[in-house]
Amino acid sequence: MPNPYRITLSEMLKKQGRSFEDMVSAVMFGDENATALCEEQCEVEPDGTCPHGCPSFMRAAGII
């Protein structure tokens, strides 16, 4: 059964209103947590998953 909270990377970027490159830079070189691919827009560690079981966008993209 698919996770009802999980969204696509494109959906997450649209909700955030930022580019993928901007978000990666903010996590890697700034002090932001990664956003999970979650309908609830959970913040997680770059290599983590949220309480709903959704991975960070960086983990899902294969960066980490």
Predicted model as a PDB file, atoms N, CA, C, CB and O in Angstrom, pLDDT in the B-factor column:
MODEL        1                                                                  
ATOM      1  N   MET A   1       0.841  -1.173   0.000  1.00 88.00           N  
ATOM      2  CA  MET A   1       0.000   0.000   0.000  1.00 88.00           C  
ATOM      3  C   MET A   1       0.896   1.249   0.000  1.00 88.00           C  
ATOM      4  CB  MET A   1      -0.962  -0.009   1.224  1.00 88.00           C  
ATOM      5  O   MET A   1       1.781   1.361   0.848  1.00 88.00           O  
ATOM      6  N   PRO A   2       0.685   2.178  -0.923  1.00 92.00           N  
ATOM      7  CA  PRO A   2       1.511   3.383  -0.977  1.00 92.00           C  
ATOM      8  C   PRO A   2       1.278   4.303   0.223  1.00 92.00           C  
ATOM      9  CB  PRO A   2       1.235   4.139  -2.263  1.00 92.00           C  
ATOM     10  O   PRO A   2       0.211   4.303   0.837  1.00 92.00           O  
ATOM     11  N   ASN A   3       2.300   5.077   0.530  1.00 97.00           N  
ATOM     12  CA  ASN A   3       2.229   6.027   1.635  1.00 97.00           C  
ATOM     13  C   ASN A   3       1.329   7.202   1.223  1.00 97.00           C  
ATOM     14  CB  ASN A   3       3.661   6.529   2.036  1.00 97.00           C  
ATOM     15  O   ASN A   3       1.642   7.890   0.251  1.00 97.00           O  
ATOM     16  N   PRO A   4       0.224   7.449   1.934  1.00 96.00           N  
ATOM     17  CA  PRO A   4      -0.686   8.536   1.549  1.00 96.00           C  
ATOM     18  C   PRO A   4      -0.111   9.935   1.775  1.00 96.00           C  
ATOM     19  CB  PRO A   4      -1.971   8.407   2.315  1.00 96.00           C  
ATOM     20  O   PRO A   4      -0.637  10.908   1.235  1.00 96.00           O  
ATOM     21  N   TYR A   5       0.951  10.050   2.555  1.00 98.00           N  
ATOM     22  CA  TYR A   5       1.568  11.349   2.829  1.00 98.00           C  
ATOM     23  C   TYR A   5       2.632  11.719   1.792  1.00 98.00           C  
ATOM     24  CB  TYR A   5       2.189  11.344   4.219  1.00 98.00           C  
ATOM     25  O   TYR A   5       2.957  12.896   1.632  1.00 98.00           O  
ATOM     26  N   ARG A   6       3.170  10.729   1.094  1.00 98.00           N  
ATOM     27  CA  ARG A   6       4.294  10.955   0.186  1.00 98.00           C  
ATOM     28  C   ARG A   6       3.862  11.737  -1.056  1.00 98.00           C  
ATOM     29  CB  ARG A   6       4.915   9.619  -0.227  1.00 98.00           C  
ATOM     30  O   ARG A   6       2.840  11.446  -1.676  1.00 98.00           O  
ATOM     31  N   ILE A   7       4.675  12.738  -1.394  1.00 98.00           N  
ATOM     32  CA  ILE A   7       4.461  13.529  -2.602  1.00 98.00           C  
ATOM     33  C   ILE A   7       5.696  13.416  -3.483  1.00 98.00           C  
ATOM     34  CB  ILE A   7       4.157  15.019  -2.257  1.00 98.00           C  
ATOM     35  O   ILE A   7       6.732  12.919  -3.041  1.00 98.00           O  
ATOM     36  N   THR A   8       5.594  13.868  -4.711  1.00 97.00           N  
ATOM     37  CA  THR A   8       6.730  13.819  -5.619  1.00 97.00           C  
ATOM     38  C   THR A   8       7.667  14.995  -5.359  1.00 97.00           C  
ATOM     39  CB  THR A   8       6.254  13.823  -7.082  1.00 97.00           C  
ATOM     40  O   THR A   8       7.305  15.962  -4.688  1.00 97.00           O  
ATOM     41  N   LEU A   9       8.851  14.893  -5.892  1.00 97.00           N  
ATOM     42  CA  LEU A   9       9.818  15.979  -5.781  1.00 97.00           C  
ATOM     43  C   LEU A   9       9.256  17.237  -6.433  1.00 97.00           C  
ATOM     44  CB  LEU A   9      11.165  15.586  -6.431  1.00 97.00           C  
ATOM     45  O   LEU A   9       9.401  18.331  -5.886  1.00 97.00           O  
ATOM     46  N   SER A  10       8.625  17.100  -7.577  1.00 96.00           N  
ATOM     47  CA  SER A  10       8.024  18.262  -8.266  1.00 96.00           C  
ATOM     48  C   SER A  10       6.958  18.930  -7.416  1.00 96.00           C  
ATOM     49  CB  SER A  10       7.416  17.835  -9.604  1.00 96.00           C  
ATOM     50  O   SER A  10       6.884  20.158  -7.365  1.00 96.00           O  
ATOM     51  N   GLU A  11       6.131  18.133  -6.748  1.00 97.00           N  
ATOM     52  CA  GLU A  11       5.093  18.693  -5.870  1.00 97.00           C  
ATOM     53  C   GLU A  11       5.720  19.431  -4.689  1.00 97.00           C  
ATOM     54  CB  GLU A  11       4.155  17.578  -5.359  1.00 97.00           C  
ATOM     55  O   GLU A  11       5.252  20.502  -4.302  1.00 97.00           O  
ATOM     56  N   MET A  12       6.777  18.859  -4.121  1.00 97.00           N  
ATOM     57  CA  MET A  12       7.446  19.502  -2.989  1.00 97.00           C  
ATOM     58  C   MET A  12       8.056  20.831  -3.399  1.00 97.00           C  
ATOM     59  CB  MET A  12       8.525  18.587  -2.415  1.00 97.00           C  
ATOM     60  O   MET A  12       7.937  21.817  -2.672  1.00 97.00           O  
ATOM     61  N   LEU A  13       8.714  20.872  -4.563  1.00 97.00           N  
ATOM     62  CA  LEU A  13       9.322  22.116  -5.037  1.00 97.00           C  
ATOM     63  C   LEU A  13       8.260  23.181  -5.299  1.00 97.00           C  
ATOM     64  CB  LEU A  13      10.138  21.860  -6.311  1.00 97.00           C  
ATOM     65  O   LEU A  13       8.478  24.358  -5.012  1.00 97.00           O  
ATOM     66  N   LYS A  14       7.132  22.782  -5.833  1.00 97.00           N  
ATOM     67  CA  LYS A  14       6.038  23.723  -6.074  1.00 97.00           C  
ATOM     68  C   LYS A  14       5.522  24.296  -4.755  1.00 97.00           C  
ATOM     69  CB  LYS A  14       4.893  23.035  -6.843  1.00 97.00           C  
ATOM     70  O   LYS A  14       5.286  25.499  -4.648  1.00 97.00           O  
ATOM     71  N   LYS A  15       5.345  23.429  -3.747  1.00 95.00           N  
ATOM     72  CA  LYS A  15       4.877  23.890  -2.432  1.00 95.00           C  
ATOM     73  C   LYS A  15       5.888  24.843  -1.783  1.00 95.00           C  
ATOM     74  CB  LYS A  15       4.621  22.684  -1.505  1.00 95.00           C  
ATOM     75  O   LYS A  15       5.502  25.809  -1.126  1.00 95.00           O  
ATOM     76  N   GLN A  16       7.175  24.565  -1.970  1.00 95.00           N  
ATOM     77  CA  GLN A  16       8.223  25.392  -1.373  1.00 95.00           C  
ATOM     78  C   GLN A  16       8.440  26.693  -2.140  1.00 95.00           C  
ATOM     79  CB  GLN A  16       9.524  24.614  -1.310  1.00 95.00           C  
ATOM     80  O   GLN A  16       8.877  27.690  -1.565  1.00 95.00           O  
ATOM     81  N   GLY A  17       8.136  26.683  -3.435  1.00 97.00           N  
ATOM     82  CA  GLY A  17       8.344  27.868  -4.253  1.00 97.00           C  
ATOM     83  C   GLY A  17       9.816  28.189  -4.469  1.00 97.00           C  
ATOM     84  O   GLY A  17      10.192  29.349  -4.638  1.00 97.00           O  
ATOM     85  N   ARG A  18      10.640  27.155  -4.461  1.00 95.00           N  
ATOM     86  CA  ARG A  18      12.083  27.316  -4.627  1.00 95.00           C  
ATOM     87  C   ARG A  18      12.595  26.294  -5.617  1.00 95.00           C  
ATOM     88  CB  ARG A  18      12.817  27.177  -3.278  1.00 95.00           C  
ATOM     89  O   ARG A  18      11.933  25.296  -5.905  1.00 95.00           O  
ATOM     90  N   SER A  19      13.785  26.556  -6.136  1.00 97.00           N  
ATOM     91  CA  SER A  19      14.388  25.595  -7.057  1.00 97.00           C  
ATOM     92  C   SER A  19      15.094  24.490  -6.266  1.00 97.00           C  
ATOM     93  CB  SER A  19      15.386  26.303  -8.016  1.00 97.00           C  
ATOM     94  O   SER A  19      15.423  24.653  -5.091  1.00 97.00           O  
ATOM     95  N   PHE A  20      15.312  23.378  -6.938  1.00 97.00           N  
ATOM     96  CA  PHE A  20      16.034  22.261  -6.348  1.00 97.00           C  
ATOM     97  C   PHE A  20      17.429  22.699  -5.921  1.00 97.00           C  
ATOM     98  CB  PHE A  20      16.117  21.090  -7.335  1.00 97.00           C  
ATOM     99  O   PHE A  20      17.883  22.370  -4.824  1.00 97.00           O  
ATOM    100  N   GLU A  21      18.108  23.444  -6.796  1.00 97.00           N  
ATOM    101  CA  GLU A  21      19.464  23.902  -6.514  1.00 97.00           C  
ATOM    102  C   GLU A  21      19.504  24.812  -5.289  1.00 97.00           C  
ATOM    103  CB  GLU A  21      20.036  24.631  -7.725  1.00 97.00           C  
ATOM    104  O   GLU A  21      20.410  24.698  -4.464  1.00 97.00           O  
ATOM    105  N   ASP A  22      18.532  25.710  -5.164  1.00 97.00           N  
ATOM    106  CA  ASP A  22      18.467  26.599  -3.998  1.00 97.00           C  
ATOM    107  C   ASP A  22      18.292  25.810  -2.707  1.00 97.00           C  
ATOM    108  CB  ASP A  22      17.321  27.600  -4.154  1.00 97.00           C  
ATOM    109  O   ASP A  22      18.916  26.117  -1.691  1.00 97.00           O  
ATOM    110  N   MET A  23      17.444  24.800  -2.755  1.00 97.00           N  
ATOM    111  CA  MET A  23      17.187  24.010  -1.550  1.00 97.00           C  
ATOM    112  C   MET A  23      18.403  23.174  -1.163  1.00 97.00           C  
ATOM    113  CB  MET A  23      15.976  23.100  -1.759  1.00 97.00           C  
ATOM    114  O   MET A  23      18.731  23.072   0.019  1.00 97.00           O  
ATOM    115  N   VAL A  24      19.073  22.577  -2.145  1.00 97.00           N  
ATOM    116  CA  VAL A  24      20.282  21.800  -1.847  1.00 97.00           C  
ATOM    117  C   VAL A  24      21.345  22.703  -1.243  1.00 97.00           C  
ATOM    118  CB  VAL A  24      20.825  21.111  -3.123  1.00 97.00           C  
ATOM    119  O   VAL A  24      21.979  22.340  -0.253  1.00 97.00           O  
ATOM    120  N   SER A  25      21.542  23.862  -1.824  1.00 97.00           N  
ATOM    121  CA  SER A  25      22.537  24.808  -1.318  1.00 97.00           C  
ATOM    122  C   SER A  25      22.220  25.237   0.114  1.00 97.00           C  
ATOM    123  CB  SER A  25      22.611  26.037  -2.228  1.00 97.00           C  
ATOM    124  O   SER A  25      23.124  25.329   0.945  1.00 97.00           O  
ATOM    125  N   ALA A  26      20.957  25.497   0.406  1.00 97.00           N  
ATOM    126  CA  ALA A  26      20.562  25.929   1.751  1.00 97.00           C  
ATOM    127  C   ALA A  26      20.827  24.850   2.797  1.00 97.00           C  
ATOM    128  CB  ALA A  26      19.086  26.310   1.767  1.00 97.00           C  
ATOM    129  O   ALA A  26      21.159  25.155   3.942  1.00 97.00           O  
ATOM    130  N   VAL A  27      20.679  23.592   2.400  1.00 97.00           N  
ATOM    131  CA  VAL A  27      20.924  22.490   3.337  1.00 97.00           C  
ATOM    132  C   VAL A  27      22.419  22.216   3.458  1.00 97.00           C  
ATOM    133  CB  VAL A  27      20.181  21.214   2.883  1.00 97.00           C  
ATOM    134  O   VAL A  27      22.935  22.054   4.564  1.00 97.00           O  
ATOM    135  N   MET A  28      23.114  22.162   2.325  1.00 96.00           N  
ATOM    136  CA  MET A  28      24.532  21.790   2.323  1.00 96.00           C  
ATOM    137  C   MET A  28      25.431  22.899   2.878  1.00 96.00           C  
ATOM    138  CB  MET A  28      24.971  21.439   0.911  1.00 96.00           C  
ATOM    139  O   MET A  28      26.395  22.625   3.594  1.00 96.00           O  
ATOM    140  N   PHE A  29      25.107  24.151   2.542  1.00 96.00           N  
ATOM    141  CA  PHE A  29      25.990  25.256   2.916  1.00 96.00           C  
ATOM    142  C   PHE A  29      25.376  26.239   3.902  1.00 96.00           C  
ATOM    143  CB  PHE A  29      26.403  25.994   1.693  1.00 96.00           C  
ATOM    144  O   PHE A  29      26.067  27.119   4.416  1.00 96.00           O  
ATOM    145  N   GLY A  30      24.097  26.096   4.165  1.00 95.00           N  
ATOM    146  CA  GLY A  30      23.414  26.960   5.118  1.00 95.00           C  
ATOM    147  C   GLY A  30      23.091  26.182   6.375  1.00 95.00           C  
ATOM    148  O   GLY A  30      23.749  25.191   6.691  1.00 95.00           O  
ATOM    149  N   ASP A  31      22.088  26.629   7.081  1.00 93.00           N  
ATOM    150  CA  ASP A  31      21.727  25.965   8.331  1.00 93.00           C  
ATOM    151  C   ASP A  31      20.311  25.396   8.305  1.00 93.00           C  
ATOM    152  CB  ASP A  31      21.863  26.933   9.483  1.00 93.00           C  
ATOM    153  O   ASP A  31      19.700  25.203   9.356  1.00 93.00           O  
ATOM    154  N   GLU A  32      19.790  25.128   7.112  1.00 95.00           N  
ATOM    155  CA  GLU A  32      18.438  24.585   6.992  1.00 95.00           C  
ATOM    156  C   GLU A  32      18.436  23.066   7.072  1.00 95.00           C  
ATOM    157  CB  GLU A  32      17.802  25.036   5.684  1.00 95.00           C  
ATOM    158  O   GLU A  32      19.390  22.407   6.659  1.00 95.00           O  
ATOM    159  N   ASN A  33      17.351  22.523   7.608  1.00 96.00           N  
ATOM    160  CA  ASN A  33      17.108  21.095   7.515  1.00 96.00           C  
ATOM    161  C   ASN A  33      16.535  20.811   6.144  1.00 96.00           C  
ATOM    162  CB  ASN A  33      16.156  20.601   8.640  1.00 96.00           C  
ATOM    163  O   ASN A  33      16.098  21.728   5.449  1.00 96.00           O  
ATOM    164  N   ALA A  34      16.531  19.561   5.754  1.00 98.00           N  
ATOM    165  CA  ALA A  34      15.943  19.167   4.476  1.00 98.00           C  
ATOM    166  C   ALA A  34      14.439  19.018   4.644  1.00 98.00           C  
ATOM    167  CB  ALA A  34      16.572  17.848   3.954  1.00 98.00           C  
ATOM    168  O   ALA A  34      13.956  18.688   5.727  1.00 98.00           O  
ATOM    169  N   THR A  35      13.714  19.258   3.582  1.00 98.00           N  
ATOM    170  CA  THR A  35      12.271  19.045   3.569  1.00 98.00           C  
ATOM    171  C   THR A  35      12.018  17.618   3.107  1.00 98.00           C  
ATOM    172  CB  THR A  35      11.542  20.081   2.643  1.00 98.00           C  
ATOM    173  O   THR A  35      12.650  17.134   2.168  1.00 98.00           O  
ATOM    174  N   ALA A  36      11.088  16.955   3.778  1.00 98.00           N  
ATOM    175  CA  ALA A  36      10.707  15.610   3.367  1.00 98.00           C  
ATOM    176  C   ALA A  36       9.698  15.686   2.226  1.00 98.00           C  
ATOM    177  CB  ALA A  36      10.124  14.816   4.558  1.00 98.00           C  
ATOM    178  O   ALA A  36       8.984  16.678   2.081  1.00 98.00           O  
ATOM    179  N   LEU A  37       9.649  14.647   1.435  1.00 98.00           N  
ATOM    180  CA  LEU A  37       8.651  14.562   0.376  1.00 98.00           C  
ATOM    181  C   LEU A  37       7.329  14.135   1.004  1.00 98.00           C  
ATOM    182  CB  LEU A  37       9.092  13.563  -0.748  1.00 98.00           C  
ATOM    183  O   LEU A  37       6.806  13.055   0.732  1.00 98.00           O  
ATOM    184  N   CYS A  38       6.806  15.018   1.853  1.00 98.00           N  
ATOM    185  CA  CYS A  38       5.636  14.743   2.678  1.00 98.00           C  
ATOM    186  C   CYS A  38       4.597  15.844   2.496  1.00 98.00           C  
ATOM    187  CB  CYS A  38       6.034  14.616   4.161  1.00 98.00           C  
ATOM    188  O   CYS A  38       4.934  17.026   2.422  1.00 98.00           O  
ATOM    189  N   GLU A  39       3.360  15.452   2.428  1.00 97.00           N  
ATOM    190  CA  GLU A  39       2.244  16.384   2.313  1.00 97.00           C  
ATOM    191  C   GLU A  39       2.254  17.396   3.462  1.00 97.00           C  
ATOM    192  CB  GLU A  39       0.912  15.621   2.290  1.00 97.00           C  
ATOM    193  O   GLU A  39       1.792  18.524   3.294  1.00 97.00           O  
ATOM    194  N   GLU A  40       2.773  17.006   4.615  1.00 97.00           N  
ATOM    195  CA  GLU A  40       2.808  17.857   5.805  1.00 97.00           C  
ATOM    196  C   GLU A  40       4.020  18.792   5.831  1.00 97.00           C  
ATOM    197  CB  GLU A  40       2.809  16.995   7.049  1.00 97.00           C  
ATOM    198  O   GLU A  40       4.166  19.580   6.766  1.00 97.00           O  
ATOM    199  N   GLN A  41       4.887  18.717   4.824  1.00 95.00           N  
ATOM    200  CA  GLN A  41       6.089  19.542   4.707  1.00 95.00           C  
ATOM    201  C   GLN A  41       7.004  19.425   5.932  1.00 95.00           C  
ATOM    202  CB  GLN A  41       5.695  20.993   4.501  1.00 95.00           C  
ATOM    203  O   GLN A  41       7.510  20.427   6.438  1.00 95.00           O  
ATOM    204  N   CYS A  42       7.205  18.208   6.390  1.00 98.00           N  
ATOM    205  CA  CYS A  42       8.069  17.944   7.541  1.00 98.00           C  
ATOM    206  C   CYS A  42       9.517  18.303   7.206  1.00 98.00           C  
ATOM    207  CB  CYS A  42       7.967  16.459   7.972  1.00 98.00           C  
ATOM    208  O   CYS A  42       9.951  18.173   6.062  1.00 98.00           O  
ATOM    209  N   GLU A  43      10.257  18.758   8.222  1.00 97.00           N  
ATOM    210  CA  GLU A  43      11.691  19.005   8.091  1.00 97.00           C  
ATOM    211  C   GLU A  43      12.431  17.856   8.761  1.00 97.00           C  
ATOM    212  CB  GLU A  43      12.097  20.382   8.719  1.00 97.00           C  
ATOM    213  O   GLU A  43      12.073  17.410   9.851  1.00 97.00           O  
ATOM    214  N   VAL A  44      13.479  17.388   8.073  1.00 98.00           N  
ATOM    215  CA  VAL A  44      14.236  16.235   8.554  1.00 98.00           C  
ATOM    216  C   VAL A  44      15.720  16.449   8.313  1.00 98.00           C  
ATOM    217  CB  VAL A  44      13.762  14.941   7.867  1.00 98.00           C  
ATOM    218  O   VAL A  44      16.113  17.399   7.636  1.00 98.00           O  
ATOM    219  N   GLU A  45      16.533  15.578   8.860  1.00 97.00           N  
ATOM    220  CA  GLU A  45      17.958  15.549   8.543  1.00 97.00           C  
ATOM    221  C   GLU A  45      18.081  15.196   7.062  1.00 97.00           C  
ATOM    222  CB  GLU A  45      18.741  14.518   9.455  1.00 97.00           C  
ATOM    223  O   GLU A  45      17.205  14.517   6.526  1.00 97.00           O  
ATOM    224  N   PRO A  46      19.139  15.635   6.390  1.00 96.00           N  
ATOM    225  CA  PRO A  46      19.281  15.363   4.953  1.00 96.00           C  
ATOM    226  C   PRO A  46      19.199  13.886   4.571  1.00 96.00           C  
ATOM    227  CB  PRO A  46      20.583  15.906   4.480  1.00 96.00           C  
ATOM    228  O   PRO A  46      18.739  13.560   3.476  1.00 96.00           O  
ATOM    229  N   ASP A  47      19.636  12.988   5.456  1.00 96.00           N  
ATOM    230  CA  ASP A  47      19.589  11.557   5.155  1.00 96.00           C  
ATOM    231  C   ASP A  47      18.439  10.845   5.857  1.00 96.00           C  
ATOM    232  CB  ASP A  47      20.894  10.907   5.544  1.00 96.00           C  
ATOM    233  O   ASP A  47      18.413   9.616   5.921  1.00 96.00           O  
ATOM    234  N   GLY A  48      17.490  11.614   6.383  1.00 97.00           N  
ATOM    235  CA  GLY A  48      16.438  11.036   7.198  1.00 97.00           C  
ATOM    236  C   GLY A  48      15.084  10.891   6.536  1.00 97.00           C  
ATOM    237  O   GLY A  48      14.890  11.198   5.359  1.00 97.00           O  
ATOM    238  N   THR A  49      14.152  10.407   7.352  1.00 98.00           N  
ATOM    239  CA  THR A  49      12.753  10.303   6.966  1.00 98.00           C  
ATOM    240  C   THR A  49      11.916  10.967   8.051  1.00 98.00           C  
ATOM    241  CB  THR A  49      12.328   8.813   6.752  1.00 98.00           C  
ATOM    242  O   THR A  49      12.341  11.071   9.202  1.00 98.00           O  
ATOM    243  N   CYS A  50      10.746  11.405   7.679  1.00 98.00           N  
ATOM    244  CA  CYS A  50       9.861  12.078   8.638  1.00 98.00           C  
ATOM    245  C   CYS A  50       9.038  11.051   9.417  1.00 98.00           C  
ATOM    246  CB  CYS A  50       8.923  13.074   7.908  1.00 98.00           C  
ATOM    247  O   CYS A  50       9.091   9.862   9.104  1.00 98.00           O  
ATOM    248  N   PRO A  51       8.285  11.485  10.420  1.00 98.00           N  
ATOM    249  CA  PRO A  51       7.443  10.553  11.183  1.00 98.00           C  
ATOM    250  C   PRO A  51       6.391   9.842  10.330  1.00 98.00           C  
ATOM    251  CB  PRO A  51       6.754  11.295  12.299  1.00 98.00           C  
ATOM    252  O   PRO A  51       5.864   8.804  10.731  1.00 98.00           O  
ATOM    253  N   HIS A  52       6.087  10.398   9.157  1.00 98.00           N  
ATOM    254  CA  HIS A  52       5.106   9.778   8.262  1.00 98.00           C  
ATOM    255  C   HIS A  52       5.757   8.771   7.310  1.00 98.00           C  
ATOM    256  CB  HIS A  52       4.378  10.854   7.456  1.00 98.00           C  
ATOM    257  O   HIS A  52       5.071   8.150   6.497  1.00 98.00           O  
ATOM    258  N   GLY A  53       7.087   8.608   7.413  1.00 98.00           N  
ATOM    259  CA  GLY A  53       7.800   7.640   6.599  1.00 98.00           C  
ATOM    260  C   GLY A  53       8.276   8.152   5.252  1.00 98.00           C  
ATOM    261  O   GLY A  53       8.668   7.363   4.391  1.00 98.00           O  
ATOM    262  N   CYS A  54       8.247   9.472   5.059  1.00 98.00           N  
ATOM    263  CA  CYS A  54       8.671  10.068   3.785  1.00 98.00           C  
ATOM    264  C   CYS A  54      10.138  10.486   3.866  1.00 98.00           C  
ATOM    265  CB  CYS A  54       7.781  11.290   3.424  1.00 98.00           C  
ATOM    266  O   CYS A  54      10.561  11.062   4.869  1.00 98.00           O  
ATOM    267  N   PRO A  55      10.917  10.203   2.822  1.00 98.00           N  
ATOM    268  CA  PRO A  55      12.337  10.548   2.836  1.00 98.00           C  
ATOM    269  C   PRO A  55      12.572  12.033   2.576  1.00 98.00           C  
ATOM    270  CB  PRO A  55      13.081   9.725   1.803  1.00 98.00           C  
ATOM    271  O   PRO A  55      11.709  12.727   2.037  1.00 98.00           O  
ATOM    272  N   SER A  56      13.750  12.505   2.966  1.00 98.00           N  
ATOM    273  CA  SER A  56      14.143  13.871   2.616  1.00 98.00           C  
ATOM    274  C   SER A  56      14.258  13.956   1.109  1.00 98.00           C  
ATOM    275  CB  SER A  56      15.487  14.280   3.305  1.00 98.00           C  
ATOM    276  O   SER A  56      14.481  12.946   0.440  1.00 98.00           O  
ATOM    277  N   PHE A  57      14.108  15.152   0.574  1.00 98.00           N  
ATOM    278  CA  PHE A  57      14.223  15.311  -0.873  1.00 98.00           C  
ATOM    279  C   PHE A  57      15.623  14.946  -1.356  1.00 98.00           C  
ATOM    280  CB  PHE A  57      13.884  16.748  -1.280  1.00 98.00           C  
ATOM    281  O   PHE A  57      15.781  14.464  -2.478  1.00 98.00           O  
ATOM    282  N   MET A  58      16.642  15.169  -0.525  1.00 97.00           N  
ATOM    283  CA  MET A  58      18.018  14.851  -0.907  1.00 97.00           C  
ATOM    284  C   MET A  58      18.230  13.339  -0.952  1.00 97.00           C  
ATOM    285  CB  MET A  58      19.014  15.499   0.073  1.00 97.00           C  
ATOM    286  O   MET A  58      18.913  12.828  -1.840  1.00 97.00           O  
ATOM    287  N   ARG A  59      17.658  12.646  -0.017  1.00 97.00           N  
ATOM    288  CA  ARG A  59      17.763  11.181   0.007  1.00 97.00           C  
ATOM    289  C   ARG A  59      17.022  10.599  -1.202  1.00 97.00           C  
ATOM    290  CB  ARG A  59      17.183  10.599   1.342  1.00 97.00           C  
ATOM    291  O   ARG A  59      17.538   9.710  -1.880  1.00 97.00           O  
ATOM    292  N   ALA A  60      15.826  11.096  -1.466  1.00 96.00           N  
ATOM    293  CA  ALA A  60      15.030  10.593  -2.585  1.00 96.00           C  
ATOM    294  C   ALA A  60      15.701  10.872  -3.923  1.00 96.00           C  
ATOM    295  CB  ALA A  60      13.641  11.215  -2.566  1.00 96.00           C  
ATOM    296  O   ALA A  60      15.567  10.084  -4.859  1.00 96.00           O  
ATOM    297  N   ALA A  61      16.419  11.983  -4.022  1.00 96.00           N  
ATOM    298  CA  ALA A  61      17.096  12.358  -5.266  1.00 96.00           C  
ATOM    299  C   ALA A  61      18.428  11.631  -5.436  1.00 96.00           C  
ATOM    300  CB  ALA A  61      17.325  13.864  -5.303  1.00 96.00           C  
ATOM    301  O   ALA A  61      19.056  11.730  -6.490  1.00 96.00           O  
ATOM    302  N   GLY A  62      18.865  10.901  -4.405  1.00 95.00           N  
ATOM    303  CA  GLY A  62      20.108  10.145  -4.496  1.00 95.00           C  
ATOM    304  C   GLY A  62      21.353  10.958  -4.199  1.00 95.00           C  
ATOM    305  O   GLY A  62      22.464  10.512  -4.486  1.00 95.00           O  
ATOM    306  N   ILE A  63      21.186  12.148  -3.628  1.00 92.00           N  
ATOM    307  CA  ILE A  63      22.336  12.973  -3.269  1.00 92.00           C  
ATOM    308  C   ILE A  63      23.018  12.387  -2.043  1.00 92.00           C  
ATOM    309  CB  ILE A  63      21.910  14.437  -3.007  1.00 92.00           C  
ATOM    310  O   ILE A  63      24.240  12.446  -1.908  1.00 92.00           O  
ATOM    311  N   ILE A  64      22.228  11.831  -1.169  1.00 88.00           N  
ATOM    312  CA  ILE A  64      22.757  11.242   0.078  1.00 88.00           C  
ATOM    313  C   ILE A  64      22.383   9.778   0.115  1.00 88.00           C  
ATOM    314  CB  ILE A  64      22.208  11.982   1.347  1.00 88.00           C  
ATOM    315  O   ILE A  64      22.721   9.079   1.070  1.00 88.00           O  
TER     316      ILE A  64                                                      
ENDMDL                                                                          
END                                                                             
